[in-house]
Amino acid sequence: MKAASTKFKTVDEYISAFPPSTQKILKDVRKIIHEAAPQAEDVISYNMPATKLKSILVYYAAYEKHIGFYPTASPIDVFKDQLSDPKEPSTPLEEKLGQRNLCHSLFDSPP
């Protein structure tokens, strides 16, 4: 994987740096983000894919054994009712990302 040493100019270029199985997941992430924010544009920021609508909404990145998903404050605020459990106010976002209502079936895909 050449991703760590490459300075990417486009999201397509970033995605193409990974094996086909990882490319599929990254493309699925991208598609889901654009379903939620159809007017948003793809950009590279901090050398990883990001989606921008006036400002960055979310960053995502591929690693050796996982995909990182990094929403900024505005989408977290929009989905706060779905991300927060009143009984557990500090529930980490990562534990909630697998919920179908947030990420469709993306996280049901086999690794």
C-alpha positions in Angstrom: 0.0 0.0 0.0 1.5 3.3 -1.1 -1.0 5.6 0.7 1.2 6.6 3.6 3.9 8.1 1.4 1.8 9.7 -1.3 0.4 13.3 -1.3 -3.1 12.9 -2.8 -4.8 15.5 -5.0 -8.2 13.8 -5.4 -10.4 11.4 -3.5 -10.3 9.0 -6.5 -6.5 9.0 -6.4 -6.6 8.2 -2.7 -9.1 5.4 -3.1 -7.1 3.9 -6.0 -4.0 3.5 -3.7 -5.7 0.7 -1.8 -6.5 -3.0 -2.5 -9.8 -3.6 -4.3 -11.6 -4.8 -1.1 -10.6 -1.6 0.7 -11.6 0.5 -2.4 -15.1 -1.0 -2.2 -15.5 0.1 1.4 -14.2 3.6 0.8 -16.5 3.9 -2.2 -19.4 2.7 -0.1 -18.6 5.3 2.6 -18.4 8.0 0.0 -21.7 7.0 -1.5 -23.5 7.0 1.9 -22.1 10.4 2.7 -23.3 11.8 -0.6 -26.8 10.3 -0.1 -27.0 12.2 3.2 -25.4 15.4 1.7 -26.0 15.4 -2.1 -24.7 18.9 -2.6 -21.4 18.3 -0.8 -18.1 18.0 -2.6 -15.2 15.7 -2.2 -11.9 17.2 -1.2 -8.6 16.0 0.2 -7.7 17.5 3.5 -4.9 16.3 5.8 -4.1 13.9 3.0 -7.4 12.0 3.5 -10.8 12.1 1.8 -13.2 14.7 3.3 -16.7 15.9 2.3 -17.3 19.6 2.3 -20.5 21.6 2.3 -19.4 25.2 3.2 -17.0 23.5 5.7 -15.8 20.0 6.2 -18.6 17.6 7.3 -16.6 14.4 7.6 -13.2 12.9 7.0 -12.6 9.2 6.4 -9.5 7.2 5.8 -8.3 3.6 5.3 -5.8 1.9 7.5 -4.4 -1.6 7.4 -7.2 -3.2 9.3 -10.0 -0.6 9.6 -11.6 2.5 8.1 -11.5 5.7 10.2 -14.6 7.9 10.1 -14.2 11.3 11.6 -17.3 13.6 11.6 -16.9 17.2 12.5 -19.1 19.0 15.0 -22.0 19.9 12.6 -23.0 16.3 11.7 -22.5 15.2 15.2 -25.0 17.9 16.3 -27.5 16.9 13.6 -27.4 13.2 14.8 -26.9 13.9 18.5 -30.2 12.3 19.4 -29.2 9.1 17.7 -25.7 9.2 19.0 -26.5 9.9 22.7 -27.9 7.5 25.2 -29.4 9.5 28.0 -28.4 6.7 30.4 -24.8 6.8 29.1 -24.0 10.5 28.3 -20.4 9.7 27.3 -21.0 6.7 25.0 -18.3 6.8 22.4 -19.3 7.6 18.8 -17.5 4.5 17.5 -19.8 2.2 19.4 -22.8 3.7 17.6 -21.6 3.9 14.0 -22.8 0.4 13.2 -26.5 1.4 13.6 -28.4 0.9 10.3 -30.2 4.3 10.7 -26.8 6.1 10.6 -24.8 4.2 8.1 -27.2 2.0 6.1 -25.7 -1.5 5.7 -22.1 -0.3 5.3 -20.9 -1.8 8.6 -22.7 -5.0 8.0 -20.3 -5.7 5.2 -17.7 -8.4 5.8 -14.2 -7.2 6.5 
